[in-house]
Amino acid sequence: MIEKIVISVAATIVVAILTCIASALKKQGKKIELLMIAQQQGLRHDLMDMYYTARRWNCITDDDAELFEAMYNAYHNLGQNGVMTSRYEEILDLRKVPYYGYIEKEEKEKQNHVQ
């Protein structure tokens, strides 16, 4: 009789502990999901900023292209990519330059040759 009571109490305690653990894990999962969404939105913002800079110059620096690709891969692995895939493909097709000032220098050299 006492043995059944001890087993019943132990089972109740184990179920209560498992319920608390499950609840804590569920809350942690929601927090992690929110952090992932926030991280993805931050990456999207930075990628769009780099995209518009590259489109304005109609080229991208070697360093920015490498960074854009790494950031895109992180963004892509977080899921729900939408329009960023087409922007990524556009960036890959842009001319690569050592730095953006290179374009200004190139333009000045063209103007000097015309005169």
N, C-alpha and C positions, 0 to 999 in steps of 0.2 A: 504494500500500500504506500509506504513512504517512498519507495523507489519510484513508483508511478508519479507521485507528486513532484519529486526532484526532477525527473525527466520532463514533466510538463512545464515546470518553472524554467528549466534550462532551455527548453525549446522556445518558450515565450521570450526569454532574454535574447536568444540567438536571432529570432525573427525581428525583434525590436532593433537590435544592433544592425542587422542587415538592411532594415528599412531606413534607418538613419544614414547608413553609408550610401545607399542608393539615392536618397534625397540629396545628399551632399554632392555626389557625383553628377547628378542631373543639374544642379545649380552651377557646378564647375564647368560642365559641358556648355551651358548657355553663356557663361562668361567667356569661355574660349571662343565660341562662335561669334560673339560680339567683337572680340579682339581681332579675329580674323577678318571680319567685315570692315572694321576700322582700318586695319592694315591694308586691305585691298583698296579701299577708297583713297588712302594716302598715296599708294603706288599709282593709282589711276590719275590722280592729280599731277603727280610728278611726271608721269609718262606723257600726259597731254601737254604739259608745259614744255617738255623737251620736243615733242612733236611739232608744236606751233613755232618754236624757235627754228627747228630744222626746216620747216616748210617756208618760213620767212626768208631764210638764206638759200633755200633750194639745195641744201647740202647738209651734211652732218659731220662733226669731227669724229676722228677715229675713236677717241676716248668716249665721247657721248654715244656713239653707236654701240660700243661694247657695254657701256652702262645701261643703255636702253634695253639691250637684249637680255641682260641679267635681270633687270627689274621686270621686264615683260614676262620672263619665265617664272619668276616668283608670283607675279600677278596671275598668270595663267594657271598655275598650280593651285591657287585659291578658288578657282572656278568662276562661273558666270562671266565670261570674257566679253561678249557682245562686240562692240565696235572696235575694241582695242586690237583685235587680230588684224583687221584691215589696216589700221594705223601702223601696226608693227610691220606689215608687209610693205607699206609705202616707205617706211624708214629704211628698210633693207634695200630698196631700189634707188635711194638717193645717192648722189656722188659723195664719196668720203674725202674729207680734207683734213690737214693736220690741226688746224684751229680756225675759228671763224674770221679772225683778222686776216687770214690768208686770202679770203675772197676780196676784201677791201684792197689789199696789196695787188692782187691780180687785176682788179678793175683799174687801178691807177696805172699799172704797167700798160694795159691796153690803151688807155687814154694818151699816154706818153708816146706810144708807137704811132698813133693816129696823127698826132701833131707833127 
